Amino acid sequence: MPSVAIFCSKFTNEKEILHKLRTLLGLEVITDGDIIDEACDRQLAIRNKLEQALYKKTSVFNQFTLERERNVAHLKFILAERLAQKQNEIYYGFTSLLIPNDITHVLKVLVIDSSDMRCKRAVNEGIPEKEAAQIIREEDISAYSWTDFLFHKEAFDKSLYDIVIPVGGKNSDDIINLIQENLNKPAVLETEESIQAVKDFALTAKVENALLSKGQRVEVETHNGCVSLKVTKGSFNFNRLTEKLSAIAGSVPGVKDVEVLQGKGHITSIYRDQNFELPPKVLLVDDEKEYVQTLSERLTTRNMGPYAVYDGQQALNFVDTDKPDVMVLDLKMPGINGIEVLQQIKKTNPNIEVIILTGHGSEADRETCMNLGAYAYLQKPTDVEKISATIAEAYKKITAKKAIA
């Protein structure tokens, strides 16, 4: 019997559908949590990072760290290993969308309904209407972020699934019958091609992980052990880049051949050949936009990952959803001033190292900031070498703490 990969919009009787499907087919349900547990047991990644990769929007720092891509590659590898064991299972949740379409012996199912109908079901479960609407909105945003990251498509795009089941007036038995009917079709039987697609899926995950660990984000396709890499970023010397990518991908066990192509969007530009290390995620907070934008550009060339906001409230809002390693903070800004921001950050996120960079501070301000837990206090004008060196020192302190923990 084929396996099933099922993705449901929130409040579509998904728990009842899963229970009845498992009972009818006699298959184990593998959830996102199961895949995450196995990845953690194998020490491939940290739980909260895997959960963020699945359910949260892409961090603004991801362009520097490639963290989401790396964690997704780990999830793909675990999923591919399960598929390779030929254990028929029901894959449920966000990870089910990682299974490629060419693995045809896994039936990919979407169960969906309108927001109004889903809200009514939630209310019937005892959830207040306003709260239900908020839950549905947040769940849908999370799903859309996930599929946009993976495919540049909406979560409920029909092309991502073999069958789409709008709930409407259907009960769970009606939905189960539709799924079973499609499971019995010849199109979802296991074939040699589909078995090979599982092997290629596993190899793709390994190659992606090898490339990402070296800071290389390219499109990877695998067919019968032959790997095709599509470069969409700019490169100054494409031949040199081809050699580098081929060497990394070719070192992965199981790879028979590597082809490097210029993908859509590839342009000739500057390509920096360097050893990839995770850069510090740096939040710049300053109302002098021109200054902070220039500083951001200069820090980027020094292998740092900066992002800028322009007042204290923006900084606090940002930290609620995305965590920098280091914050470079001005003191005098409209609204909430830098000392207030420092005080709140150290209260709620003490592991963020804060560097004060100001042109308006006094010796008393310096003493106050250091007593509140600032890592350093720099006075403008300060050259970028001094700033970047101070950021690097603060980041070393952070990584040292993590190594001990």
Buried (B, 14 or more C-beta within 10 A) or exposed (E): BBBBBBBBBBBBBBEBBBBBBBEEBEBEBBBBBBBBBBBBEEEBBEEEBBBBBBBBBBBBBBEBBBBBBBBBBBBBBBBBBBBEEEEBBBBBBBBBBBBBEEBBBBBBBBBBBEBEBBBBBBBEEEBEEEEBBEBBEEBBEBBBBBBBBBEEEBBBBEEBBBBBBBBEEBEBEEBBEBBBEBBEEEEBEBEEEBBBBBBBBBBBBBBBBBBBEBBBBBEBBBBEEBBBBBBEBBBEEBEEBBEBBBEBBBEBEEBEEBEBEBBEEBEEEEBEEEEBEBBBBBBBBBBBEEBBBEBBEBBBEBBBBBBBBBBBBBBBEBBEEBBBBBBBBBBBBEEBBBBBBBBBBBEEBEEBBBBBBBBEBEEEBBEBBEEBBBBBBBEBEBEBEEBBEBBBBBBEBBEEEEEEE
